[in-house]
Amino acid sequence: MSLDLRTMMLMISVLTLLLSGLLGMASFQAGNIRGVRLWAMASMCHSLASYIIFAQLPALTNGWIMVWGAVLVMTGSGLQFAGIRAFKEEYIDWRIPLSVVGLAFVLSVWFTFLHYDAAARSIANTLVFALINLICARALLINIEPPLRTAYWFTGASFALLGVASLIRLATIFHAPPDAFVGLYPQVPFIPIRFLFGSLLLMCVPFGFVLMLNYRLILEMQKIALRDGLTGALNRRSLEQEAIRLQARCQRYGDTLAIMMIDVDHFKAINDQCGHQVGDKVLRRLAEVAQNSIRRDDYFARYGGEEFCILLPSTTEEKARVLADRLRQAYASLTMEFGGAVLHSTISIGVADSKRVGLEFNELVSAADKALYHAKQEGRNRVVTHSAIMSSVPELVMPLPE
Ligand SMILES: Nc1nc2c(ncn2[C@@H]2O[C@H](COP(=O)(O)OP(=O)(O)OP(=O)(O)O)[C@@H](O)[C@H]2O)c(=O)[nH]1
């Protein structure tokens, strides 16, 4: 197999240009996902750099081409770094891309025009390139979002390998004989397979970005399907699915499942007096307080209207009552300000567990709902357990028809 360097350079240039277009178009549909446009610009820079090198390979006589080629490569890699930080919604430290580009420019000008040394220039630029790729790998491989793990690992590993490959190239240039550097370009022997491997790694990075974007979009769609748009809590459908799973788990391990039904007191009055938008904000605040009061393995859902539900695995009614009362107090102590007006609101909570009513989800909801009804009847802003109402109120026995 014969691999021609110029053909490969041209293919890289065309492919990165296509990827730049792909990412650019994807950025219009990316909604609030950040960083995609930066990656599109990065691919554009790498494409231009590859084209410049391709066009100049037969006889590189203009030193400035060398300088701008290096600057474009580093600008592309710097933009990739900024894109990663933006995608992860982290602070973009622009000093890193700017330093990398500045270093490439100064070193290339210095070793090309002021103190000519092709070997030193190649070593310096390769070192900077290795560095920025390793920085990108680090930015991807720390604080990984678990659902995007595979895409992050793929892209991060591509960056890391690109960094290592650059260090290997650096060692090759470093150990090359002095007469290997004639003219503007190092005449170190061209090893096609190594170049092909490096080019593939270079391509893997934008492919990794496309994968990351794809995973994130799927995640957003799942979120829309499974969660309530107003409060971010699980919607009723996903709560019912989780309940089936929990029921099986609790049955297998003989665990107790507790449930809380939460309802905002006099919510209609809030809506009527302050408007529906304020009502929506009140629901969001309640959701925030509830999310912050539960464990990671509890399930918080909007059951409907202004009614919420929390499923608590491995929890008895008594423990759930203590938690519910803490939540009730935390919510009641909130001072909500909307357009200069101060609003205090309260919630009532009904609690039940599977020890008394069984693991069937509908039975649990119905028991907690009965307790919630009693909490409302007793004056609101309180927690009532299902066992308390069963011990104090005799069951209504409807006479069967003759
Ligand atoms: N703003 C807003 N209001 C909602 C939403 N969903 C349901 N509601 C309103 O919630 C109110 C519920 O009122 P009711 O069921 O009478 O209950 P309440 O006024 O809270 O009275 P108690 O529960 O007995 O304390 C209704 O006015 C619904 O229109 C929503 O997503 N946003």
The ligand as a Gaussian input file, in Angstrom:
#p B3LYP/6-31G(d) Opt

LIG

0 1
 N      -50.692000      28.385000      38.452000
 C      -51.067000      27.124000      38.319000
 N      -52.207000      26.699000      38.853000
 C      -52.569000      25.410000      38.748000
 C      -51.739000      24.495000      38.056000
 N      -52.342000      23.274000      38.104000
 C      -53.508000      23.431000      38.819000
 N      -53.642000      24.710000      39.200000
 C      -54.726000      25.334000      39.988000
 O      -54.673000      24.830000      41.308000
 C      -55.945000      25.126000      41.906000
 C      -56.316000      23.993000      42.814000
 O      -57.342000      24.444000      43.601000
 P      -58.210000      23.524000      44.595000
 O      -58.136000      22.099000      44.113000
 O      -59.536000      24.134000      44.764000
 O      -57.401000      23.536000      45.921000
 P      -56.908000      24.685000      46.876000
 O      -57.360000      26.050000      46.487000
 O      -55.412000      24.519000      46.974000
 O      -57.581000      24.320000      48.219000
 P      -57.109000      23.259000      49.277000
 O      -56.305000      22.207000      48.548000
 O      -58.351000      22.705000      49.845000
 O      -56.274000      23.989000      50.273000
 C      -56.913000      25.332000      40.742000
 O      -57.284000      26.695000      40.726000
 C      -56.096000      24.996000      39.495000
 O      -56.441000      25.827000      38.400000
 C      -50.533000      24.979000      37.469000
 O      -49.733000      24.270000      36.846000
 N      -50.224000      26.291000      37.623000

